[in-house]
Amino acid sequence: MRSLLLGGSVLVAALAFYFAQWATPSTPRTPHVIGHNNTVLFLVNCEHGLSNVFVATAYALLERHPQVHVHFASFPPMASRLKRISLHGRRKTPSARDVVFHELPGRLSFINAMAKSGRTLTSIMHPPGPAGISTACKDMSFYVSPWSGEDHVTLYEELTGVIDEVDPALVVLDVFFRPAIDATRKQNRLHSFITPNTVIESFPHEQPYLGWLWKYPVMGSGIPYPIPWSRIPENIYMNLRYFCALLRMPHYRATQRFLESKGLTDRVSWFNLHNPDVPWFSQTLPGASTPLDVIPPNVTCTGPISLSLSTAEEQSPVLARWLTRSPTVLINLGNVFSWTENHAAAMAQAVADVLHERTDLQVLWKFRKAVVDAEGTIYDDEFASPVHPFLESGRVKMEPWLEVDPTSLLETGHIVASVHHGGAGCYHEALGTGVPQVVLPLWLDHYSFAQLVEDVGIGVWGCRETSPYWTAECLRHALFTVLDRNESGIAMREKARRFGDLAQRDPGQYVAAREIAKLAASGYGS
C-alpha cells in the first residue's frame, strides 16, 4: 500500500507539471465591464438535468426580486418553460417582468452535439468502478464540451452578440456550456456559476494532502465514504485514469487548435472552470453530501434548488385526486431515459410483486418506450403483462409525461418513495421534499448519488451488483427496503423527512436568487 501511494504521488506530481503547461497562464485581472444595473443574463443548456436549477433560480428572481430584468439565452425547448415561469411569476408578483428569451440554433444543443459525436443513452451506460472506467474515460471529455470547433465558434459568436445586446450586470453560467463561458470571459463580464451537483464533484482537487486521490470517493466508483482501506487502491487508480483523460482530451486537440486560430486561446478544460473570485452556487445541503475539508470561500452551498410553480391539484386535478387514494411510489428516471425491454420487464415484474404484497400502495410510473432496444429489436407490450391487473384496477399509472412537476408531486405528501436514476436533480428534489429514494444508476455521477443515499441513510442503491442493468429480484428487494414497516425503514423515512425540513427553512432557489440579485445591483443606470 505504501509503495502504491508513493508511486501515485510521484505520478500526480508529474501530471501536475504537465497540467501546468496546459493551464491558462495567470495574468492580472482587469476590472470587469460594468453592465446595465439589475440585469441578469443566463447562458444555459436546455436539457432538463442541466438547466432545472437555472429555471428555478430565474423564477425565484421573478417572485422575490422583481426589480431584476431576467434574460435567457438557450435553445428552442427552453422557450415554453420560460413562458410558464413568466406567467406564474406575474401571478405571484404582479410587478415581475417576463423573462426575455434569446433563442440559439436548436441543431447546436448539447444533446445534439453529443449525438453528433456518436454518443447515445445506450453507449454511455457503464458499470461502476474499474469495470466501467474505460467507457467513462472515453466519454468524459465530451461532457466538458461536445461541440466541434465550427459549432463552438458559431455559438460563441451568437452568444457574444447576445451579451452585447443585453449588456448585463451579471452573466449566470452553466459549467457544461463551454461556448458561453468563452464568450463571457472574452467580454470580461462579471459572472457566476450554478451547478446541479454537490461540491465534491466540483472541487476534489482543492482538498489538501492529495485528498482527491485517496480520501474522497471518485465519481463513478460507487465507493462509500469514508473509503474503506481495502478500496483506496481502486480509488487512486480510477482517479488517475480520469485525471489523465480530462487532462489530455486527445480527441479535442484539433478542435483546440481550430479555436486558437479563431482567437479563443482560453484552453477548453475541466480544470480551468473555477476561479477563486467568481461566485459559485452548489445544491449542497450540509449533512446530505460528502463532507469536504475545504470548500472554496467563493462557493455558496444553497441546498436543493427546485421549481414548484403551483400545487399538484392546480396542475392536474385528476392526477392529484388519484394520488390521495393510497401512498404512492413514483418511478421517474428523468427526461432522457427511454425504457429498453429488459429494463421495463424487470421493473414491471418488481412492481407487480410489491403491489401483490402491499395492497395499500399504488405506483405512478413515467414510462417512455425505447422503440429499438440494445439488441436492435422492436418490442411490444408483453413486458407489461405482470402489471395489467393493476393498470385495470387503477393501482398503476404508466404515463409518457408527468402532468405535474416532479417537485410538486413530491410535495403532496402522498409519495412514499422516489425511484430515479441518480441524477443530481432527482436526488435533490427528493432530498428537499423529505422523500426516501431508490436509486438505479446508469453512468458517472449517478453512481455517486446512489452511494450517497446509503451513506446519508435516506435510501438505497437498487441492483448494485448488476448496475446499470436490473433484475426483478433486486428491484423488489430495493423497494421493500425503503417501504418496510420495520425499524430500519422507519428510521430511513424519518431521516429523509428531517432533511426535507432542513431544506425548506431557506430553499436553495431563494438563496441563489438573493445573492444573484445583489451581484446584479452592481451595474450602471437605473
N, C-alpha and C positions, 0 to 999 in steps of 0.2 A: 504493500500500500504506500509506504514512504517513497519508494522509488517511482511509483506511478505519479504521486503528487509532485515530486521534484521534476520529473520529466515533463509533466503537464505545465508546470510553472515556467520552465525554460522555453517550451513551445509557445506559451502565451506571450512571453517577453519578445520572442522573435516575431510573432504575429503582430504584436503591438507596434514594433518598429516598422513592419511592413505597412500596417494600417496608417501610421503617421505619414507615410509617403502619399497615401490616397486621400487623407482627410483634407478638408478645406483649410487653407492656412489661416491662422489667427491674425486679424487685422483690427486696428482701432475702429470701433463702431461709430459711424456718423449719426447725428440726430435723425430720428425718423421724420419722414414727410408728415406734416400735420394735415389731416383731412377735415372734412366737414363735421362739426360738432354733432354728437348724438346720432351718428350714422354708422351702422354696422353692416358689413358685407360678409355673408357666409359663402365660402367656396367649398362645395361639398359633393361627394359622390351621391348617386341616387339610390343605391341598393339599401334596403331597409336595415340590415345588420350594421352597416357603416354609418347610416345617416339618421337613425332614430334619435340619437342624443342631440343632434343639431336641431331637428324639427321640434323636439320637446323644449329645448332652450329658447328657440325663437318664439314659441308660443308663450313661454313664461315671460319673455320680454314684452310681448303684446299685452299680456294680462296685468303685469305689475310695474312695467316701465314704459308706458305709452308714449313718453317723450322721445323714445328711441325710434329712429327710422330703420326698419329692417329690410335688407336686400339679400337675395339668394341667387347665386349662380350655380346651376346644376343642369341635369339632363331632363328630357321631357317627362318621364314618370313622376318627377317631383312636383309638377305644376298642380295637380289635383290635391295633393297633400297640403300644399301651401294655401290654396284657396279655402280648404277646410279649416285650417287653423286661423286664417284671417277672419272667416265668418264667425267662428266661436270666440275669437279674441274681441271682436266688436260687441258681441252679445254680453261678454263678461265685463269688458271695459269699453264703454261707448267712445271714448276718446282715442282708442287704439286705431292705428292705420294699417291698411292691408300690407302684407309682405309684397315687395316688388320682386318679380321673378325675371331673371335673365337666363334665357334658355341656351344651352350648349348643344352641339350636334349629337343626337342620340346614338349615332353609329360609333361614337368615341367613348361611350360609357365604360366604366371599369369592367363590368361583366362581359361586355362585347370585346373589350381588349383581351381579357382572359381567354375567351372563346377563340379569338383570332390567333392566339398563341398555341391553341390546341388543347387547352385545359378545360375539362368538363367536371361535373359533380362526381362522376364515377372515377375519373382518372386521378383526382386529387385526394380521394379517400385513402387512408392508410392506417395500419395498426399502430398502437402506441409503442414507445420505446425503440430500441435498436432495430427491431424488425421493420419499422416504418421510416427509419431515418433517411434512407436513400431517396424515397419518394418525396419526403418533406423537404429535403435539401434541394432537390431538383426544382421544386415549386417556389421555394422561399423568396427568391429574388423577384419573381413575378408579382408577389404580393407587395413588394416595395414599390414597383412601378411596372405595370404590364404593357405600357404603350410603346409602340415603335417610335423611332426618332421623329419621323414625319408627323405622326399623330400627336406626339408630345409637343412639338413646335406649334402645330395648329391650335391646340388647346391653350398653350402658353400665350399665343397672340390674342386669342379670343378673350382670355381672362385678363390680360393686360388692358385690353380695351374696356372691359367692364370696370376695372379698378379706376381707370382714368375718368370714365363717365360718372361713376358714383362718388368718387373722391371720399372714401370712408375715413372716419376717425380710427376705426378698428376693423381689421380683417380677421375672421374666425376660420381656422383651417382644419382640414381633415388629414391625418397623417398618411392616409392611403391615396391622396390626390396630389401626386408629386408635381404635375404641371402648375397647379395652383400655388404650391409652395415656392416654386421657382419664380413665378410672376410676382408674388408678394415680396419676396426677398429682393428681387431685382429692382422693384419700385421703392424699396426701403420703407415699407409701410409698417406701422405698429400692428402687431398681430398676436394671436393666441391660438392654442390648440385645444380641441376637445377630443378625448378618446373614449370609446366604449369600454376599453379594457381596464384592468387594475394596474397598480404601479409596478408590480413585479414583471409584467410583460413589457413595460416601457423603460424601466431603469435598473435592470440587473447589473449593468456594468458600472453603475455608480456605487456599488456596495464595496466596503473595504475588505482587504485581505483576500482578494480574488474570490469573494463570496459567490459571485455569479457562477463560478466553476463547480464548487463543491457544497455550498451551503443551501442554495435555493433550487428547488426542482425546476429543471429546464422545461420549456414549453414543448408539449407533445410527448412527454415522457410518461405521464401518469404516475410519477413518483410522489409519495406522500411527503408532507412537511411535519416535523423535522425529517430530513432524509436519513433513513437507516444506514448505518456504517457499510453494510453489505452492498448498498446501491450507489455509493459515492463514485466508484469507478465508472459505472454506467452513466451517471450524470455528467461526469467530466468528459467522457467520450462523446456523448451527444452534444454537449456544449461546444466542444472543439469542432465537431462536424458542422454545426450551424454557423459558428463564427467564421470558419473558412468559406462556407457557401455564401454568406452575406458580405464578406469582405471582398471576395474575388469577383462574384457575379460574372462569370466568363461569357455568358450569352449576351451580356449588356455592353461589352466593350465597344463594339461597332456603333451601337446606339450612342454611347457616351462620346465617342469621337465626333459623331454627327452633331450632337448637341453643342459640343465645344466649338465646332465650326460655325455654329449659328450664334455664338456669343454666350451660351449658357454654360459657364465654367464651374458652377457650383455642383460638385460631383453628386450624382444620384446614389444615395447610400442610406441604409437604416441608421448608421452611426452618426450622422450629422443632423438628425432631426431636432435634437434637443439643444437649445441654447439657454444658459442659466438666467438670462434676462427676459425670456419670453414666457408669459403666463401659460400654464398648462393645467387643464382640468381633467380629472380622472374620476370614474364612478366608484372608486374605492370607498368602502364603508369599514370603519375600524372594527376589527374582530371577525369580519367576514371576507378577509383576503389574507394572503400570505404576508406576515409582518416583516417589514424591511428594517435593516439597521439605519439606513439613510434614505430619506425622502427629500429630494432637492427643494430648497426653500421657495422656488417659483411655482411649485406644484400645489394645487388645491384639490383635496380629496372631498368630493361633493356628496358621495353616496349615490344611490341609484337615480339616474336621470330618465324619467319616464313621461310618456304622454298619455293623459287621460282627459279627454275633452268633455265628456259627458257620461252619465251613468249607462249601464247596460240596458236598463229599461228605456231610456231615451233613444238609444241607438237601434235596438231591436226588441220591441215589447214581447214578440213571440218567443225569441230565444231566452229572454230574461225570465219569462214565466216558466219555461221548461226547466231552467236552472233551479228554480225554487222547489221542484218536485223531490229531488234527492241530492245528497252530496255527490259531486261530480269530479271525475278525473279528466283533466284537459291534456290531450295529446297534440302537440304543436311543434313540429321540427323546423320551423322557420319558413321563410318565403322562397328560398332557393330549392329546398329539398323536394324531390318527387319520389314517390314510393315505388321501388322495384317489387317484383312479385315475391321474392324471398323475404324482403323486409315486411311487406304487407301481410303475407301469410303468417309469419311468426307473430306479428302484433295481433292479428285477428284471433288467433287461437288463444293467445295470452289474455286478451280482453274477455273472450268467452269464458275462459276458466275462472277468472276473477269474478265475473258477474254471476256465474253459477253459484259460487261460494258466498259472495257478498251481495245478498239480494237488496241491500239498502243503497247500493251505488248505481250511478249511471256514467256514461262516457261520452265526451264531446271530442271527436277525432277530426282534426283538419287533415284532409286526405286529397292529394292530387296524384293521380296515377302517372307513372313513367310509361309512356307508350311503348318504348323499347327498353328492355332491361339489360343487365350487364352481358347477357348471352346473345343479345340482338334479336330476341323474340318478343312478339306482342302477346300480352297475357289478357285473359278475360277476367270475369268477376268471381270465378270459382274460389279464389283465395278467401273471399268474404263469407263463405258458407257457415263457418262456426258462429258468426255474429248475426246471421239472418234472423233468428228468432228475436234477438234483442233490437234489431232495426225495426222489425214489425211491431214490437211492443212499445217502442219509443224509448227504450233504455240506452240505446246507442244512436248518436247522430254522427254521420260522416259528411263533412262539408268541405268543398274545394276552397272556400274562402270564408273566414270568420266575419260575420256581420258586425261584430263588436270588437273594439280594440282589445288586444290581449290584456293590457293593464286593467282596463275597465272590467273585463271578465274576472280577473283575479281579485279585484276589489269588492266583488259582490259578496264574498264570504262563503260562497257555495262551492268553490274549487278546493278540493282536499288534497290534490297532488297535481303538480305541473310536470308533464313528461316532455322533455325537449332535447335538443341535440348538443347543448353545451355552449351555444353562442353567448357572448358577453351580454347581449341584450336580453335574451331569455333568462339567463341566470339572475340578472339584476331586477328584472320585472318581478320574478317570483320572490326574490330576496326582499324587495321593497314593499311587498304586499303580505309577507309573512306566510307564504305557501311552501310546504315541503316539495322537494324536487327529485325526479328520477331522470338522470342524465344519460343519454345514449350518444356518445361522442363519435365523430366521423373523421376529424383531422385536427392537427396542430393544437390551437388553444382550447378546442373542445375538451381535449384530454385533461388540460389543466383545470378547467372548471368542473369536470366530472370528479376529479380527485378532490378539488376544493370543497365540494358539498359534503364529502365524507370527512375531510379534515375539520371542517367547521361544525359538522353534526346536524346539517339541515336537509340531508337527502342521501341518495345512493347513486353510485355509478352502476348502471344496469349493463349486464353482459360484459363485464370486464375481460373475461378470458377470451371472448370471441370478437370484441370490437375491431373494426366497425360493422360487424355483422352480428345478428342476433338469432337466438332460438326462442321458441315459445316458453321453454322451461326457465331460461334465465330472465326473460322479461317478467314472467309470472312471479318469480322469486323477488325481483326488484320491486314490483308493485306491492306485493304483500308486505315487504319490509317497511315501506313507507306508510301503508294503510293499516298495519296491525294495531290491534287494541291493547297490545301488551305494554309493558313498562317502557321498553326502548322506543316503540312507535310513539307513545305519548310524549316522551322526552324530546324526540325529534321535532314533533309538531309544536311543542311549547317553545323550543329554541328558535324555530323559524318564526313563530309569532313575535317573539321578543325582538328579533332583528327587524321585522316589519315595523314594529312600534318605534324603534330607534330611527329607522329611515324616514318615517313620517314626521318626525319632530321638525325637520327642516329639509324638505325634499330637494334632491340634488339639482333638479332643473331650476329651482329658485335660487339656490346657492350660486350656480354658474351664471344665471341671468343677472343677479345682483352685482357680481364682480365685472361682468362684461359691460353692464350699464355704466359702472364707474370708469372703466377704461374708455368707453365711447364718449365720455364727457370731457375728453382731453383735446377736442378739436377746436377749430376756429368758427366764428359766427354763431348764430343762434338757431 
